[in-house]
C-alpha cells in the first residue's frame, strides 16, 4: 500500500483511514490470491473503497469467488461497478449479491460511513476538455454522449444530497485526463470523461478515487483543485503497492446511513453538462 494524508478543516474526531483500489478482475481461478490483501486492509483501514471492475466478465460466480476472498473482512466496504462488471448484462444481480453481504454499492447514490460521506457512480467515456465528444449528428452519437451526461448527473445528485463535511467520491472511469496519462493517447476518450469533473468542482469533494486506466498516472487534481487518485490495481502494482491508504479526520463516528438515489438533475444542469 501507499499512503496519502490530505487533511481538511474538521471538528475534532477520530481519523478515518480509507483503503482504495479497483480493477481486481477476479474470477474463481484466482481463489486464495487476495485473502492476505484483504486481511492487511482490515488491519490498516477503517473503510475499504472499491472502484469497479471487480470481476473479469460480470458473472455472479466470479463475484461470489471474490466475496469469499473478502469473507474475513470486518471493515465496511463501499463500492462502484466498472465496465467489466456490466459485460454479461447481470449488473443488477451483482449489486444485489454485494448488498446481501452488507457492501454499500453506489450507483448515483450516497452513504455515510464512519462519519464520512461517500458518493459514487460508474462514470462513462467520451473524452476530455475540447476533445470531449459532443451530442451532435447521428442519433447513435447523441445516445452515446447521453450516457456520459447521465452519469455526470447521477454524480451531481449524489453530491448535492450528501451533507457531510468530508465527501469521498468513487468512480470507475476517470474524471480528468491527467490520471490517464501513460496510456496510449489514442485511447484517452475511452478512459473517462471531463463531464464527471464538473459536479466535483461545482459542489465540492474532499477526494476522488477511480480506476480503469491500468497504465495511467497515480494522482492529479481537478481544475478546481480536488485531489484525484487512480487506484487501478495494475497501476498500483507497477509501483510496488496493492492499495492506497488515504487518511482524514472524521467529524463524528456513527453507523452507516442508508444509501439513497435522488431524481435526475434540473434541465438547466443537464444542458450545462451536455455542453461539456
C-alpha positions as CSV (number, residue, x, y, z in Angstrom):
1,X,0.0,0.0,0.0
2,X,1.0,3.6,-0.2
3,X,-0.4,6.3,2.0
4,X,-1.8,9.8,1.5
5,X,-2.6,12.2,4.3
6,X,-4.7,15.0,2.8
7,X,-6.3,17.0,5.6
8,X,-9.2,19.4,5.7
9,X,-10.6,21.6,8.4
10,X,-12.8,19.5,10.6
11,X,-14.2,19.3,14.1
12,X,-12.4,17.1,16.5
13,X,-12.8,13.4,15.8
14,X,-11.0,10.1,15.2
15,X,-9.1,9.8,12.0
16,X,-10.7,7.6,9.3
17,X,-8.4,5.5,7.1
18,X,-9.8,4.6,3.7
19,X,-8.1,1.9,1.6
20,X,-8.9,2.4,-2.1
21,X,-8.3,0.1,-5.0
22,X,-10.0,-1.0,-8.2
23,X,-9.7,-3.3,-11.2
24,X,-9.3,-6.6,-9.4
25,X,-10.7,-8.5,-12.4
26,X,-11.4,-11.5,-10.2
27,X,-12.5,-15.0,-11.3
28,X,-12.7,-18.3,-9.5
29,X,-9.3,-19.5,-10.9
30,X,-7.6,-16.9,-8.7
31,X,-9.1,-18.2,-5.4
32,X,-6.9,-17.6,-2.4
33,X,-4.7,-14.9,-4.1
34,X,-6.4,-11.9,-2.4
35,X,-7.2,-13.1,1.1
36,X,-3.9,-11.8,2.5
37,X,-4.6,-8.4,0.8
38,X,-8.0,-8.1,2.5
39,X,-6.5,-9.2,5.8
40,X,-3.9,-6.5,5.5
41,X,-6.6,-3.9,4.6
42,X,-8.6,-5.0,7.6
43,X,-5.7,-4.3,9.9
44,X,-4.7,-1.0,8.2
45,X,-8.0,0.7,7.2
46,X,-11.4,1.7,8.7
47,X,-13.2,1.5,5.3
48,X,-12.5,-0.2,2.0
49,X,-13.4,1.6,-1.2
50,X,-13.6,-0.5,-4.4
51,X,-13.6,1.4,-7.7
52,X,-15.1,-1.1,-10.1
53,X,-14.0,-4.0,-12.4
54,X,-14.3,-6.3,-9.5
55,X,-14.8,-9.3,-11.9
56,X,-13.5,-10.3,-15.3
57,X,-16.8,-10.6,-17.1
58,X,-19.5,-9.6,-14.7
59,X,-20.7,-13.1,-13.9
60,X,-22.2,-14.0,-10.5
61,X,-19.8,-16.9,-9.9
62,X,-16.9,-14.5,-10.4
63,X,-18.2,-12.1,-7.8
64,X,-19.1,-14.9,-5.4
65,X,-15.5,-16.0,-5.6
66,X,-14.3,-12.5,-4.7
67,X,-16.8,-12.2,-1.9
68,X,-15.3,-15.5,-0.5
69,X,-11.9,-13.8,-0.5
70,X,-13.4,-11.0,1.5
71,X,-15.2,-13.2,4.0
72,X,-13.0,-12.3,6.9
73,X,-13.1,-8.6,6.3
74,X,-14.7,-6.7,9.1
75,X,-14.2,-3.2,7.8
76,X,-17.2,-1.7,6.0
77,X,-17.0,-1.7,2.2
78,X,-18.2,0.9,-0.3
79,X,-18.1,0.1,-4.0
80,X,-19.0,1.1,-7.5
81,X,-19.1,-1.3,-10.5
82,X,-16.9,-1.0,-13.6
83,X,-17.4,-1.8,-17.3
84,X,-16.2,-5.4,-16.9
85,X,-18.9,-5.9,-14.2
86,X,-21.5,-4.9,-16.8
87,X,-20.1,-7.3,-19.6
88,X,-22.6,-10.1,-19.0
89,X,-25.7,-7.9,-18.5
90,X,-26.0,-9.1,-14.9
91,X,-25.0,-5.9,-13.0
92,X,-28.2,-5.8,-11.0
93,X,-27.6,-9.3,-9.8
94,X,-24.1,-8.5,-8.9
95,X,-25.2,-5.4,-6.9
96,X,-27.9,-7.5,-5.1
97,X,-25.3,-10.1,-4.1
98,X,-23.0,-7.4,-2.8
99,X,-25.7,-5.7,-0.8
100,X,-26.7,-9.1,0.7
101,X,-23.1,-9.2,2.1
102,X,-23.5,-5.7,3.6
103,X,-21.5,-3.9,0.9
104,X,-22.7,-0.3,0.1
105,X,-22.9,-0.3,-3.7
106,X,-23.2,3.2,-5.1
107,X,-24.9,3.9,-8.5
108,X,-25.7,7.6,-8.4
109,X,-26.2,7.2,-4.7
110,X,-24.5,8.0,-1.4
111,X,-23.8,6.6,2.0
112,X,-22.3,7.9,5.3
113,X,-19.8,5.5,6.9
114,X,-17.7,6.4,9.9
115,X,-18.9,10.0,9.6
116,X,-17.5,10.2,6.1
117,X,-19.9,10.8,3.1
118,X,-19.3,8.6,0.1
119,X,-20.9,9.4,-3.3
120,X,-20.3,7.2,-6.4
121,X,-21.3,6.1,-9.8
122,X,-19.5,4.1,-12.5
123,X,-19.0,7.1,-14.8
124,X,-18.5,6.7,-18.6
125,X,-16.3,7.5,-21.5
126,X,-16.4,10.4,-24.0
127,X,-13.1,12.3,-23.7
128,X,-11.8,15.3,-22.0
129,X,-11.9,19.1,-22.5
130,X,-12.1,20.3,-26.0
131,X,-11.7,16.7,-27.2
132,X,-14.9,15.6,-25.5
133,X,-17.5,14.1,-27.9
134,X,-20.5,16.4,-28.4
135,X,-24.1,15.3,-28.8
136,X,-24.3,16.3,-32.4
137,X,-25.1,14.5,-35.6
138,X,-26.3,10.9,-35.8
139,X,-28.7,9.7,-33.1
140,X,-26.2,7.0,-32.2
141,X,-23.7,9.6,-31.3
142,X,-26.3,11.5,-29.3
143,X,-27.3,8.4,-27.4
144,X,-23.6,7.6,-26.7
145,X,-23.0,11.1,-25.3
146,X,-26.2,10.9,-23.3
147,X,-24.8,8.0,-21.4
148,X,-21.9,10.2,-20.3
149,X,-24.3,13.1,-19.4
150,X,-26.5,10.8,-17.3
151,X,-23.5,9.5,-15.3
152,X,-22.4,13.1,-14.5
153,X,-25.9,14.0,-13.4
154,X,-26.0,10.9,-11.1
155,X,-22.8,12.0,-9.5
156,X,-24.1,15.6,-9.1
157,X,-27.4,14.4,-7.5
158,X,-25.5,12.2,-5.0
159,X,-23.1,15.1,-4.0
160,X,-26.0,17.6,-3.7
161,X,-27.8,15.4,-1.3
162,X,-24.7,14.5,0.8
163,X,-24.3,16.9,3.7
164,X,-21.2,15.6,5.5
165,X,-18.2,17.8,5.9
166,X,-15.9,15.2,4.2
167,X,-17.1,13.9,0.8
168,X,-15.3,11.0,-0.8
169,X,-16.2,10.2,-4.5
170,X,-15.8,6.7,-6.0
171,X,-15.8,6.3,-9.8
172,X,-14.5,3.7,-12.2
173,X,-13.9,6.0,-15.2
174,X,-11.5,9.0,-14.9
175,X,-12.9,12.5,-14.5
176,X,-9.7,14.2,-15.6
177,X,-7.2,13.4,-18.3
178,X,-4.1,13.8,-16.1
179,X,-4.6,10.5,-14.3
180,X,-4.9,8.5,-17.6
181,X,-1.6,9.9,-18.9
182,X,0.7,6.9,-19.5
183,X,-1.9,5.1,-21.5
184,X,-1.7,5.3,-25.4
185,X,-3.1,8.8,-26.2
186,X,-5.3,7.4,-28.9
187,X,-7.5,5.6,-26.2
188,X,-7.9,8.6,-23.8
189,X,-11.5,9.2,-25.0
190,X,-12.3,5.6,-23.8
191,X,-10.9,6.0,-20.4
192,X,-13.2,8.7,-18.9
193,X,-15.0,12.0,-19.4
194,X,-14.3,15.5,-18.1
195,X,-18.1,15.9,-17.7
196,X,-17.6,14.0,-14.4
197,X,-15.3,16.7,-13.2
198,X,-18.0,19.4,-13.5
199,X,-20.1,18.4,-10.5
200,X,-16.9,17.7,-8.5
201,X,-15.7,21.3,-8.8
202,X,-19.1,22.9,-8.7
203,X,-20.3,21.2,-5.5
204,X,-17.0,20.1,-4.0
205,X,-15.4,16.9,-2.7
206,X,-12.6,16.0,-0.4
207,X,-11.0,13.4,-2.7
208,X,-11.8,11.3,-5.8
209,X,-10.8,7.7,-6.4
210,X,-11.1,5.9,-9.8
211,X,-9.6,3.0,-11.7
212,X,-9.8,1.8,-15.3
213,X,-6.6,3.3,-16.6
214,X,-4.2,0.5,-15.8
215,X,-1.1,2.3,-17.1
216,X,-2.1,5.9,-16.2
217,X,-0.8,8.3,-13.6
218,X,-1.3,7.9,-9.8
219,X,-2.6,11.3,-8.9
220,X,-3.5,14.7,-10.1
221,X,-6.1,17.4,-9.4
222,X,-9.3,18.6,-11.0
223,X,-9.3,22.2,-12.4
224,X,-10.8,23.3,-9.1
225,X,-8.0,21.6,-7.1
226,X,-9.7,18.4,-5.8
227,X,-7.2,15.5,-5.5
228,X,-7.9,12.6,-7.8
229,X,-6.2,9.2,-7.4
230,X,-6.0,6.4,-9.9
231,X,-6.2,3.3,-7.8
232,X,-6.3,0.6,-10.5
233,X,-4.6,-2.4,-9.1
234,X,-2.3,-3.0,-12.1
235,X,-1.0,0.6,-11.8
236,X,-0.5,0.3,-8.0
237,X,1.4,-3.0,-8.6
238,X,3.7,-1.2,-11.0
239,X,4.9,0.9,-8.1
240,X,5.1,-2.0,-5.7
241,X,1.7,-1.3,-3.9
242,X,-1.6,-3.1,-3.6
243,X,-3.9,-0.3,-2.4
244,X,-3.8,3.4,-1.5
245,X,-4.4,4.4,2.1
246,X,-5.9,7.8,2.5
247,X,-6.5,9.4,5.9
248,X,-8.8,12.2,7.0
249,X,-10.3,13.2,10.3
250,X,-14.0,12.3,10.8
251,X,-16.4,14.9,12.1
252,X,-18.1,12.2,14.2
253,X,-18.2,8.4,14.3
254,X,-21.6,6.9,13.6
255,X,-23.2,3.9,11.9
256,X,-23.6,3.8,8.2
257,X,-26.6,5.7,6.9
258,X,-28.6,4.0,4.1
259,X,-27.6,5.0,0.6
260,X,-30.1,6.9,-1.4
261,X,-30.7,7.7,-5.0
262,X,-32.3,11.0,-5.9
263,X,-34.2,12.2,-9.0
264,X,-32.4,13.4,-12.0
265,X,-31.0,17.0,-12.0
266,X,-32.7,20.0,-13.4
267,X,-32.9,20.7,-17.1
268,X,-30.5,23.6,-16.7
269,X,-27.9,21.3,-15.1
270,X,-28.4,18.7,-17.9
271,X,-27.9,21.4,-20.5
272,X,-24.6,22.6,-18.9
273,X,-23.2,19.1,-18.7
274,X,-24.4,18.3,-22.2
275,X,-22.3,21.2,-23.4
276,X,-19.2,19.7,-21.9
